[in-house]
Amino acid sequence: SCRVRPDGSVELSFDVDGLVIADGEEVDLGGILEIEGRPGTALSEWADRASAGRARPERPQPFGWCSWYQYFTQVTAKDIEANLELAAQHGLELVQIDDGWQPSIGEWSGTAARFGATMASLAEKIRSKGLSAGVWTAPFLALEGSPLALARPEWILRDELGRPRRVMYHGDWGGWVWALDTSRDDVLEHLGEQFRDLRALGFDYFKIDFLYAAAMPGQRSGAPMARHEALRRGLAAIRDAIGEDAYLLGCGCPLGPAVGIVDACRISEDVAPFWTPRLHVPSWPECSVATANAVEQSLRRAPLHRRFFSADPDCALLRPRDTELTPAERRVLADVVVGTGGFTVVSDDLSLYGEAEWALLAQMGEQRSLVDAPLDLVDPLSATQLELRGPSHRLEVDLRSPSSMLAFDR
C-alpha cells in the first residue's frame, strides 16, 4: 500500500503473506515507478512498464455466443443446440457453454442430470458446424459436501483456525463454497487431469472463473509461497494441460498474476439485463452485478488491453425483449464491447433477434480488427465523461445519460 505523509514524503508497505524470510535471503517486492505527466498518458505508460513484455502472443479476438446471461444455471443441451444453429447461420465463430452443465462445483466430468446430453456430444456438434467449442469451469472451488470435498479434505485451503476457507455462499450451487490449495502438487495434478479430459472432448476455449479463490488468505499445506504465487501456479497448471493453442479466458481474477498465462481476462463486473445495481454490500453498489458497473470498469481498465492480455469487457446483451435494458443502454454496452478492444461475445436467446440486432452484431464483428490495439484513457480521473483512443478509433461515453459515440478514423 502507499500513503502520502503530510510532509509530502511517501510511505510504502508490503504484505508478504506471512512468509518467513531467512537471514541473508532476498525477496523481490517489485520495483517503484515514478511517472510524470498527464494521468491518461501515465496510466498507459504504467501498463506498458508493468507488463514488461510478458503478455502472451496476440490471438484474434473472439466472436461468439455464451449461454450465461439468458439461461444462467438452468441451461440445457437443447438451449445450446438451438442457439448453435443460429450462431452458425450468422457467422459466429464460438459457442461457449457456461455455468449449469456440471454435476456440482468442483466436478468437471459428466453433466447435471437435467442437462440432457454429454459434453462430448455437444462439443462434437459445435465443431461440426465449424465453430470453436467453449466451456466454463470454476477450477479452484469445491462445494461443501461435494464428492471432491468429501474425498480429499486435505486439498481444501484452511483458515487461521484450521477450518475450510469459505470463498462464498452461493444458493444456486447449494451452499458454501471452499477453495482448493494450489500450493499442493497433488491438487495441480488433479487440475491437469480435469482439463486434459475436457480438451480431449473437443473443447478449445476455456473460461475459468472465480480464480481469486486460489489467492485467498489461508494456511497452505504445500511449499511456502505468497498468495499470488499460489494463484499463478494454479493458472500455469491449467495452461499446461490445455496446451498453448487453446484459448484461455480468466475471470474473477487478480490481474497481475494472470499476465503471460491467460490469453484474455475479464476486466469488469458482470453485465446484467438491467442497468443499475440491485443487491449489493452496503455502501459498495459499484461492486455488484449491473451493466452500468461493467461499462465503467471496462472503460477504466481498457488501457490493459494488449499490454497485459486481451481485455474482456463481458458479454454484449442485444436482445430487444426479456430485458430491462433500454435501447440506449444496449447501444452503450455494444459500443463499449467494441471500443475496448473488440472482444465480442453475445449472451442472448438468439431467436429473439430481429434484423436490427443481427445487423448490429455483424457490424460489431467487422469492427473487431479496427479496434484491436493498445488503448489510452484520456482522463482516468473524470467521474462521468470517459474517452478512449486507439490508433484508428475513439470511444466517448457519458455515464450519466447513458450515451456513447464510437467513431473511426477515415
Secondary structure, 3 states (H helix, E strand, C coil): CEEECCCCCEEECCCCCCCCCCCCCCCCCCCCCCCCCCHHHHHHHHHHHHHCCCCCCCCCCCEEEECHHHHHHHCCHHHHHHHHHHHHHCCCCEEEECCCCCCECCECCCCCCCCCCCHHHHHHHHHHCCCEEEEEECCCEEECCCHHHHHCHHHECECCCCCECEEEEECCCCEEEEEECCCCHHHHHHHHHHHHHHHHCCCCEEEECCHHHHHCCCECCCCCCCHHHHHHHHHHHHHHHHCCCCEEEECCCCCHHHCCCCCEEECCCCCCCCCCCCCCCCCCHHHCCCHHHHHHHHHHCHHHECCCEEEECCCECCCCCCCCCCHHHHHHHHHHHHHCCCCEEECCCHHHCCHHHHHHHHHHHHHHHHHCCCCEECCCCCCCEEEEECCCEEEEEECCCCEEEEEECC
